[in-house]
């Protein structure tokens, strides 16, 4: 399968929809390099949320959730 970083054309730019897309990217990771790419994706999304002036508590909550999902996925890959 592999990491899917395709452009989100014709998709909502709402943060909730982007979160779902990032979660799908994390779920598709199969290698450690893909985990690193997903980590950068999360970082870029985090910066975008700050630029869009979302509520700071919401940003922290979303970031924590994505970081945890990525951590679980990394552990799963490294355990193989």
Gaussian input, Z-matrix of N, CA and C with variables (Angstrom, degrees):
# hf/3-21g

backbone

0 1
 N
 C     1     B1
 C     2     B2     1     A1
 N     3     B3     2     A2     1     D1
 C     4     B4     3     A3     2     D2
 C     5     B5     4     A4     3     D3
 N     6     B6     5     A5     4     D4
 C     7     B7     6     A6     5     D5
 C     8     B8     7     A7     6     D6
 N     9     B9     8     A8     7     D7
 C    10    B10     9     A9     8     D8
 C    11    B11    10    A10     9     D9
 N    12    B12    11    A11    10    D10
 C    13    B13    12    A12    11    D11
 C    14    B14    13    A13    12    D12
 N    15    B15    14    A14    13    D13
 C    16    B16    15    A15    14    D14
 C    17    B17    16    A16    15    D15
 N    18    B18    17    A17    16    D16
 C    19    B19    18    A18    17    D17
 C    20    B20    19    A19    18    D18
 N    21    B21    20    A20    19    D19
 C    22    B22    21    A21    20    D20
 C    23    B23    22    A22    21    D21
 N    24    B24    23    A23    22    D22
 C    25    B25    24    A24    23    D23
 C    26    B26    25    A25    24    D24
 N    27    B27    26    A26    25    D25
 C    28    B28    27    A27    26    D26
 C    29    B29    28    A28    27    D27
 N    30    B30    29    A29    28    D28
 C    31    B31    30    A30    29    D29
 C    32    B32    31    A31    30    D30
 N    33    B33    32    A32    31    D31
 C    34    B34    33    A33    32    D32
 C    35    B35    34    A34    33    D33
 N    36    B36    35    A35    34    D34
 C    37    B37    36    A36    35    D35
 C    38    B38    37    A37    36    D36
 N    39    B39    38    A38    37    D37
 C    40    B40    39    A39    38    D38
 C    41    B41    40    A40    39    D39
 N    42    B42    41    A41    40    D40
 C    43    B43    42    A42    41    D41
 C    44    B44    43    A43    42    D42
 N    45    B45    44    A44    43    D43
 C    46    B46    45    A45    44    D44
 C    47    B47    46    A46    45    D45
 N    48    B48    47    A47    46    D46
 C    49    B49    48    A48    47    D47
 C    50    B50    49    A49    48    D48
 N    51    B51    50    A50    49    D49
 C    52    B52    51    A51    50    D50
 C    53    B53    52    A52    51    D51
 N    54    B54    53    A53    52    D52
 C    55    B55    54    A54    53    D53
 C    56    B56    55    A55    54    D54
 N    57    B57    56    A56    55    D55
 C    58    B58    57    A57    56    D56
 C    59    B59    58    A58    57    D57
 N    60    B60    59    A59    58    D58
 C    61    B61    60    A60    59    D59
 C    62    B62    61    A61    60    D60
 N    63    B63    62    A62    61    D61
 C    64    B64    63    A63    62    D62
 C    65    B65    64    A64    63    D63
 N    66    B66    65    A65    64    D64
 C    67    B67    66    A66    65    D65
 C    68    B68    67    A67    66    D66
 N    69    B69    68    A68    67    D67
 C    70    B70    69    A69    68    D68
 C    71    B71    70    A70    69    D69
 N    72    B72    71    A71    70    D70
 C    73    B73    72    A72    71    D71
 C    74    B74    73    A73    72    D72
 N    75    B75    74    A74    73    D73
 C    76    B76    75    A75    74    D74
 C    77    B77    76    A76    75    D75
 N    78    B78    77    A77    76    D76
 C    79    B79    78    A78    77    D77
 C    80    B80    79    A79    78    D78
 N    81    B81    80    A80    79    D79
 C    82    B82    81    A81    80    D80
 C    83    B83    82    A82    81    D81
 N    84    B84    83    A83    82    D82
 C    85    B85    84    A84    83    D83
 C    86    B86    85    A85    84    D84
 N    87    B87    86    A86    85    D85
 C    88    B88    87    A87    86    D86
 C    89    B89    88    A88    87    D87
 N    90    B90    89    A89    88    D88
 C    91    B91    90    A90    89    D89
 C    92    B92    91    A91    90    D90
 N    93    B93    92    A92    91    D91
 C    94    B94    93    A93    92    D92
 C    95    B95    94    A94    93    D93
 N    96    B96    95    A95    94    D94
 C    97    B97    96    A96    95    D95
 C    98    B98    97    A97    96    D96
 N    99    B99    98    A98    97    D97
 C   100   B100    99    A99    98    D98
 C   101   B101   100   A100    99    D99
 N   102   B102   101   A101   100   D100
 C   103   B103   102   A102   101   D101
 C   104   B104   103   A103   102   D102
 N   105   B105   104   A104   103   D103
 C   106   B106   105   A105   104   D104
 C   107   B107   106   A106   105   D105
 N   108   B108   107   A107   106   D106
 C   109   B109   108   A108   107   D107
 C   110   B110   109   A109   108   D108
 N   111   B111   110   A110   109   D109
 C   112   B112   111   A111   110   D110
 C   113   B113   112   A112   111   D111
 N   114   B114   113   A113   112   D112
 C   115   B115   114   A114   113   D113
 C   116   B116   115   A115   114   D114
 N   117   B117   116   A116   115   D115
 C   118   B118   117   A117   116   D116
 C   119   B119   118   A118   117   D117
 N   120   B120   119   A119   118   D118
 C   121   B121   120   A120   119   D119
 C   122   B122   121   A121   120   D120
 N   123   B123   122   A122   121   D121
 C   124   B124   123   A123   122   D122
 C   125   B125   124   A124   123   D123
 N   126   B126   125   A125   124   D124
 C   127   B127   126   A126   125   D125
 C   128   B128   127   A127   126   D126
 N   129   B129   128   A128   127   D127
 C   130   B130   129   A129   128   D128
 C   131   B131   130   A130   129   D129
 N   132   B132   131   A131   130   D130
 C   133   B133   132   A132   131   D131
 C   134   B134   133   A133   132   D132
 N   135   B135   134   A134   133   D133
 C   136   B136   135   A135   134   D134
 C   137   B137   136   A136   135   D135
 N   138   B138   137   A137   136   D136
 C   139   B139   138   A138   137   D137
 C   140   B140   139   A139   138   D138
 N   141   B141   140   A140   139   D139
 C   142   B142   141   A141   140   D140
 C   143   B143   142   A142   141   D141
 N   144   B144   143   A143   142   D142
 C   145   B145   144   A144   143   D143
 C   146   B146   145   A145   144   D144
 N   147   B147   146   A146   145   D145
 C   148   B148   147   A147   146   D146
 C   149   B149   148   A148   147   D147
 N   150   B150   149   A149   148   D148
 C   151   B151   150   A150   149   D149
 C   152   B152   151   A151   150   D150
 N   153   B153   152   A152   151   D151
 C   154   B154   153   A153   152   D152
 C   155   B155   154   A154   153   D153
 N   156   B156   155   A155   154   D154
 C   157   B157   156   A156   155   D155
 C   158   B158   157   A157   156   D156
 N   159   B159   158   A158   157   D157
 C   160   B160   159   A159   158   D158
 C   161   B161   160   A160   159   D159
 N   162   B162   161   A161   160   D160
 C   163   B163   162   A162   161   D161
 C   164   B164   163   A163   162   D162
 N   165   B165   164   A164   163   D163
 C   166   B166   165   A165   164   D164
 C   167   B167   166   A166   165   D165
 N   168   B168   167   A167   166   D166
 C   169   B169   168   A168   167   D167
 C   170   B170   169   A169   168   D168
 N   171   B171   170   A170   169   D169
 C   172   B172   171   A171   170   D170
 C   173   B173   172   A172   171   D171
 N   174   B174   173   A173   172   D172
 C   175   B175   174   A174   173   D173
 C   176   B176   175   A175   174   D174
 N   177   B177   176   A176   175   D175
 C   178   B178   177   A177   176   D176
 C   179   B179   178   A178   177   D177
 N   180   B180   179   A179   178   D178
 C   181   B181   180   A180   179   D179
 C   182   B182   181   A181   180   D180
 N   183   B183   182   A182   181   D181
 C   184   B184   183   A183   182   D182
 C   185   B185   184   A184   183   D183
 N   186   B186   185   A185   184   D184
 C   187   B187   186   A186   185   D185
 C   188   B188   187   A187   186   D186
 N   189   B189   188   A188   187   D187
 C   190   B190   189   A189   188   D188
 C   191   B191   190   A190   189   D189
 N   192   B192   191   A191   190   D190
 C   193   B193   192   A192   191   D191
 C   194   B194   193   A193   192   D192
 N   195   B195   194   A194   193   D193
 C   196   B196   195   A195   194   D194
 C   197   B197   196   A196   195   D195
 N   198   B198   197   A197   196   D196
 C   199   B199   198   A198   197   D197
 C   200   B200   199   A199   198   D198
 N   201   B201   200   A200   199   D199
 C   202   B202   201   A201   200   D200
 C   203   B203   202   A202   201   D201
 N   204   B204   203   A203   202   D202
 C   205   B205   204   A204   203   D203
 C   206   B206   205   A205   204   D204
 N   207   B207   206   A206   205   D205
 C   208   B208   207   A207   206   D206
 C   209   B209   208   A208   207   D207
 N   210   B210   209   A209   208   D208
 C   211   B211   210   A210   209   D209
 C   212   B212   211   A211   210   D210
 N   213   B213   212   A212   211   D211
 C   214   B214   213   A213   212   D212
 C   215   B215   214   A214   213   D213
 N   216   B216   215   A215   214   D214
 C   217   B217   216   A216   215   D215
 C   218   B218   217   A217   216   D216
 N   219   B219   218   A218   217   D217
 C   220   B220   219   A219   218   D218
 C   221   B221   220   A220   219   D219
 N   222   B222   221   A221   220   D220
 C   223   B223   222   A222   221   D221
 C   224   B224   223   A223   222   D222
 N   225   B225   224   A224   223   D223
 C   226   B226   225   A225   224   D224
 C   227   B227   226   A226   225   D225
 N   228   B228   227   A227   226   D226
 C   229   B229   228   A228   227   D227
 C   230   B230   229   A229   228   D228
 N   231   B231   230   A230   229   D229
 C   232   B232   231   A231   230   D230
 C   233   B233   232   A232   231   D231
 N   234   B234   233   A233   232   D232
 C   235   B235   234   A234   233   D233
 C   236   B236   235   A235   234   D234
 N   237   B237   236   A236   235   D235
 C   238   B238   237   A237   236   D236
 C   239   B239   238   A238   237   D237

   B1=1.4422
   B2=1.5188
   B3=1.3118
   B4=1.4559
   B5=1.5074
   B6=1.3028
   B7=1.4509
   B8=1.5139
   B9=1.3045
   B10=1.4534
   B11=1.5233
   B12=1.3233
   B13=1.4618
   B14=1.5195
   B15=1.3346
   B16=1.4497
   B17=1.5223
   B18=1.2972
   B19=1.4589
   B20=1.5244
   B21=1.3176
   B22=1.4644
   B23=1.5375
   B24=1.3374
   B25=1.4480
   B26=1.5219
   B27=1.3136
   B28=1.4547
   B29=1.5304
   B30=1.3098
   B31=1.4584
   B32=1.5161
   B33=1.2921
   B34=1.4521
   B35=1.5231
   B36=1.3104
   B37=1.4608
   B38=1.5366
   B39=1.3284
   B40=1.4618
   B41=1.5246
   B42=1.3224
   B43=1.4614
   B44=1.5252
   B45=1.3202
   B46=1.4631
   B47=1.5195
   B48=1.3241
   B49=1.4626
   B50=1.5243
   B51=1.3246
   B52=1.4616
   B53=1.5314
   B54=1.3187
   B55=1.4658
   B56=1.5330
   B57=1.3236
   B58=1.4641
   B59=1.5236
   B60=1.3290
   B61=1.4625
   B62=1.5304
   B63=1.3417
   B64=1.4660
   B65=1.5286
   B66=1.3248
   B67=1.4707
   B68=1.5280
   B69=1.3313
   B70=1.4677
   B71=1.5252
   B72=1.3271
   B73=1.4628
   B74=1.5292
   B75=1.3264
   B76=1.4697
   B77=1.5277
   B78=1.3163
   B79=1.4699
   B80=1.5284
   B81=1.3297
   B82=1.4710
   B83=1.5294
   B84=1.3293
   B85=1.4677
   B86=1.5267
   B87=1.3351
   B88=1.4591
   B89=1.5187
   B90=1.3260
   B91=1.4641
   B92=1.5269
   B93=1.3353
   B94=1.4657
   B95=1.5256
   B96=1.3349
   B97=1.4693
   B98=1.5278
   B99=1.3125
   B100=1.4611
   B101=1.5265
   B102=1.3274
   B103=1.4628
   B104=1.5306
   B105=1.3292
   B106=1.4679
   B107=1.5246
   B108=1.3259
   B109=1.4662
   B110=1.5230
   B111=1.3228
   B112=1.4660
   B113=1.5328
   B114=1.3250
   B115=1.4641
   B116=1.5314
   B117=1.3238
   B118=1.4710
   B119=1.5320
   B120=1.3183
   B121=1.4639
   B122=1.5299
   B123=1.3190
   B124=1.4670
   B125=1.5248
   B126=1.3244
   B127=1.4656
   B128=1.5320
   B129=1.3243
   B130=1.4671
   B131=1.5288
   B132=1.3163
   B133=1.4628
   B134=1.5250
   B135=1.3169
   B136=1.4579
   B137=1.5315
   B138=1.3201
   B139=1.4650
   B140=1.5208
   B141=1.3267
   B142=1.4614
   B143=1.5294
   B144=1.3248
   B145=1.4667
   B146=1.5306
   B147=1.3401
   B148=1.4705
   B149=1.5230
   B150=1.3405
   B151=1.4737
   B152=1.5247
   B153=1.3311
   B154=1.4666
   B155=1.5226
   B156=1.3390
   B157=1.4675
   B158=1.5234
   B159=1.3386
   B160=1.4555
   B161=1.5275
   B162=1.2914
   B163=1.4553
   B164=1.5216
   B165=1.3229
   B166=1.4614
   B167=1.5284
   B168=1.3250
   B169=1.4683
   B170=1.5192
   B171=1.3177
   B172=1.4611
   B173=1.5294
   B174=1.3197
   B175=1.4679
   B176=1.5206
   B177=1.3147
   B178=1.4704
   B179=1.5204
   B180=1.3232
   B181=1.4594
   B182=1.5313
   B183=1.3146
   B184=1.4644
   B185=1.5198
   B186=1.3302
   B187=1.4653
   B188=1.5335
   B189=1.3210
   B190=1.4693
   B191=1.5225
   B192=1.3050
   B193=1.4588
   B194=1.5264
   B195=1.3339
   B196=1.4593
   B197=1.5305
   B198=1.3258
   B199=1.4664
   B200=1.5312
   B201=1.3247
   B202=1.4612
   B203=1.5348
   B204=1.3218
   B205=1.4702
   B206=1.5263
   B207=1.3275
   B208=1.4600
   B209=1.5265
   B210=1.3066
   B211=1.4598
   B212=1.5326
   B213=1.3239
   B214=1.4675
   B215=1.5268
   B216=1.3309
   B217=1.4575
   B218=1.5275
   B219=1.3267
   B220=1.4649
   B221=1.5349
   B222=1.3411
   B223=1.4611
   B224=1.5222
   B225=1.3140
   B226=1.4655
   B227=1.5281
   B228=1.3234
   B229=1.4615
   B230=1.5149
   B231=1.3132
   B232=1.4646
   B233=1.5368
   B234=1.3240
   B235=1.4635
   B236=1.5126
   B237=1.3240
   B238=1.4803
   B239=1.5033
   A1=108.72
   A2=120.31
   A3=121.43
   A4=112.61
   A5=113.96
   A6=122.26
   A7=109.98
   A8=116.79
   A9=121.80
   A10=109.50
   A11=115.99
   A12=120.35
   A13=110.33
   A14=116.10
   A15=119.03
   A16=110.25
   A17=114.63
   A18=121.78
   A19=109.95
   A20=115.28
   A21=120.42
   A22=110.88
   A23=117.03
   A24=119.68
   A25=111.21
   A26=114.05
   A27=121.77
   A28=113.37
   A29=117.23
   A30=121.00
   A31=109.24
   A32=114.42
   A33=120.72
   A34=110.08
   A35=116.49
   A36=121.76
   A37=110.05
   A38=116.72
   A39=121.11
   A40=108.54
   A41=116.91
   A42=120.72
   A43=112.77
   A44=117.84
   A45=120.93
   A46=112.09
   A47=116.49
   A48=120.85
   A49=110.59
   A50=116.53
   A51=120.40
   A52=109.70
   A53=117.52
   A54=121.17
   A55=109.77
   A56=117.28
   A57=120.98
   A58=110.80
   A59=116.75
   A60=121.46
   A61=110.48
   A62=117.12
   A63=120.98
   A64=109.92
   A65=117.52
   A66=120.68
   A67=111.07
   A68=117.54
   A69=120.95
   A70=110.47
   A71=116.41
   A72=120.12
   A73=109.32
   A74=116.54
   A75=120.69
   A76=109.91
   A77=117.03
   A78=120.97
   A79=112.30
   A80=116.78
   A81=119.87
   A82=112.91
   A83=118.29
   A84=121.30
   A85=111.07
   A86=114.88
   A87=120.96
   A88=112.71
   A89=118.17
   A90=121.59
   A91=109.50
   A92=115.09
   A93=119.47
   A94=110.35
   A95=118.00
   A96=120.83
   A97=110.45
   A98=117.21
   A99=120.86
   A100=110.79
   A101=117.15
   A102=121.05
   A103=109.59
   A104=116.37
   A105=119.93
   A106=111.36
   A107=116.84
   A108=120.53
   A109=111.09
   A110=116.64
   A111=120.77
   A112=110.66
   A113=116.19
   A114=120.31
   A115=110.37
   A116=116.39
   A117=120.08
   A118=110.81
   A119=116.82
   A120=120.78
   A121=110.36
   A122=116.22
   A123=120.73
   A124=110.04
   A125=116.54
   A126=121.09
   A127=110.88
   A128=116.90
   A129=120.43
   A130=111.47
   A131=116.85
   A132=121.03
   A133=110.38
   A134=116.44
   A135=122.32
   A136=110.32
   A137=116.27
   A138=120.59
   A139=111.61
   A140=116.55
   A141=120.91
   A142=110.50
   A143=117.11
   A144=120.08
   A145=110.52
   A146=116.99
   A147=120.04
   A148=110.57
   A149=116.67
   A150=120.04
   A151=111.47
   A152=116.50
   A153=120.97
   A154=112.84
   A155=115.36
   A156=122.85
   A157=113.49
   A158=115.26
   A159=119.03
   A160=108.95
   A161=115.96
   A162=122.12
   A163=109.20
   A164=116.97
   A165=122.18
   A166=112.31
   A167=117.56
   A168=120.51
   A169=111.11
   A170=116.24
   A171=121.19
   A172=110.06
   A173=116.79
   A174=121.01
   A175=110.21
   A176=116.99
   A177=121.06
   A178=111.49
   A179=116.08
   A180=120.85
   A181=111.17
   A182=116.16
   A183=120.72
   A184=110.01
   A185=116.42
   A186=120.56
   A187=110.71
   A188=116.80
   A189=120.27
   A190=110.68
   A191=116.99
   A192=121.24
   A193=111.41
   A194=116.69
   A195=120.33
   A196=111.22
   A197=116.37
   A198=119.79
   A199=111.08
   A200=116.90
   A201=120.93
   A202=110.79
   A203=116.36
   A204=120.21
   A205=110.74
   A206=115.71
   A207=119.83
   A208=111.05
   A209=116.39
   A210=120.76
   A211=111.09
   A212=116.60
   A213=120.57
   A214=110.90
   A215=115.96
   A216=120.22
   A217=110.66
   A218=117.22
   A219=121.34
   A220=110.22
   A221=116.32
   A222=120.16
   A223=111.91
   A224=116.46
   A225=120.94
   A226=110.21
   A227=116.89
   A228=121.05
   A229=111.38
   A230=116.58
   A231=120.57
   A232=111.23
   A233=116.91
   A234=120.89
   A235=113.51
   A236=116.70
   A237=119.90
   A238=111.10
   D1=-82.55
   D2=176.59
   D3=103.11
   D4=174.10
   D5=-176.48
   D6=-76.61
   D7=129.05
   D8=-179.17
   D9=-105.85
   D10=98.15
   D11=178.49
   D12=-110.22
   D13=32.94
   D14=-178.19
   D15=-66.02
   D16=156.34
   D17=-179.79
   D18=-61.76
   D19=142.71
   D20=-179.11
   D21=-89.42
   D22=49.43
   D23=-177.49
   D24=-61.79
   D25=144.87
   D26=177.87
   D27=55.55
   D28=27.25
   D29=177.47
   D30=-114.21
   D31=159.00
   D32=178.27
   D33=-64.30
   D34=144.97
   D35=176.20
   D36=-97.48
   D37=5.48
   D38=179.30
   D39=-62.31
   D40=138.01
   D41=-174.77
   D42=-56.76
   D43=-33.56
   D44=179.38
   D45=-64.87
   D46=-39.01
   D47=177.76
   D48=-70.32
   D49=-37.05
   D50=178.59
   D51=-66.98
   D52=-39.72
   D53=177.38
   D54=-57.91
   D55=-45.55
   D56=179.61
   D57=-60.49
   D58=-40.75
   D59=179.24
   D60=-65.14
   D61=-45.14
   D62=179.29
   D63=-62.06
   D64=-40.04
   D65=177.50
   D66=-61.11
   D67=-38.81
   D68=177.28
   D69=-65.32
   D70=-38.65
   D71=177.75
   D72=-62.43
   D73=-46.06
   D74=178.87
   D75=-59.13
   D76=-46.45
   D77=-179.14
   D78=-60.89
   D79=-28.39
   D80=-177.03
   D81=-84.45
   D82=-7.51
   D83=-178.81
   D84=-63.35
   D85=135.18
   D86=178.52
   D87=-127.45
   D88=-11.47
   D89=-179.08
   D90=-131.52
   D91=162.94
   D92=178.56
   D93=-64.67
   D94=-35.97
   D95=178.15
   D96=-61.47
   D97=-38.42
   D98=177.66
   D99=-67.35
   D100=-34.06
   D101=175.47
   D102=-61.72
   D103=-43.20
   D104=179.01
   D105=-63.80
   D106=-39.25
   D107=177.15
   D108=-64.84
   D109=-41.28
   D110=178.07
   D111=-64.51
   D112=-35.78
   D113=177.38
   D114=-62.11
   D115=-42.20
   D116=177.32
   D117=-66.11
   D118=-36.89
   D119=177.14
   D120=-61.20
   D121=-44.06
   D122=178.12
   D123=-62.05
   D124=-43.91
   D125=179.10
   D126=-59.95
   D127=-45.65
   D128=179.67
   D129=-64.24
   D130=-39.59
   D131=177.73
   D132=-64.73
   D133=-40.08
   D134=176.83
   D135=-57.82
   D136=-47.65
   D137=178.60
   D138=-62.49
   D139=-38.30
   D140=178.37
   D141=-63.15
   D142=-41.47
   D143=179.42
   D144=-63.61
   D145=-39.28
   D146=176.85
   D147=-63.92
   D148=-44.55
   D149=179.20
   D150=-61.24
   D151=-35.13
   D152=-179.77
   D153=-83.58
   D154=2.34
   D155=174.15
   D156=58.50
   D157=43.95
   D158=172.73
   D159=-70.36
   D160=159.93
   D161=177.40
   D162=-57.02
   D163=131.35
   D164=-175.10
   D165=-59.76
   D166=-37.78
   D167=178.06
   D168=-64.63
   D169=-37.95
   D170=177.80
   D171=-66.03
   D172=-43.53
   D173=178.30
   D174=-59.07
   D175=-48.79
   D176=-179.13
   D177=-61.14
   D178=-40.49
   D179=-179.98
   D180=-64.56
   D181=-46.00
   D182=179.74
   D183=-63.97
   D184=-45.82
   D185=-178.59
   D186=-62.08
   D187=-42.92
   D188=179.72
   D189=-62.55
   D190=-41.83
   D191=179.91
   D192=-63.96
   D193=-45.53
   D194=-179.95
   D195=-67.27
   D196=-40.68
   D197=178.04
   D198=-61.93
   D199=-40.03
   D200=179.18
   D201=-65.87
   D202=-43.90
   D203=177.63
   D204=-59.93
   D205=-42.12
   D206=179.75
   D207=-66.96
   D208=-38.16
   D209=178.55
   D210=-62.69
   D211=-44.75
   D212=177.27
   D213=-61.03
   D214=-43.35
   D215=-179.55
   D216=-65.24
   D217=-41.31
   D218=178.25
   D219=-60.79
   D220=-45.40
   D221=178.42
   D222=-62.12
   D223=-37.95
   D224=178.28
   D225=-63.99
   D226=-44.77
   D227=-179.23
   D228=-67.48
   D229=-42.81
   D230=-177.16
   D231=-71.43
   D232=-21.62
   D233=179.96
   D234=-81.68
   D235=-8.57
   D236=-178.06
   D237=-74.52

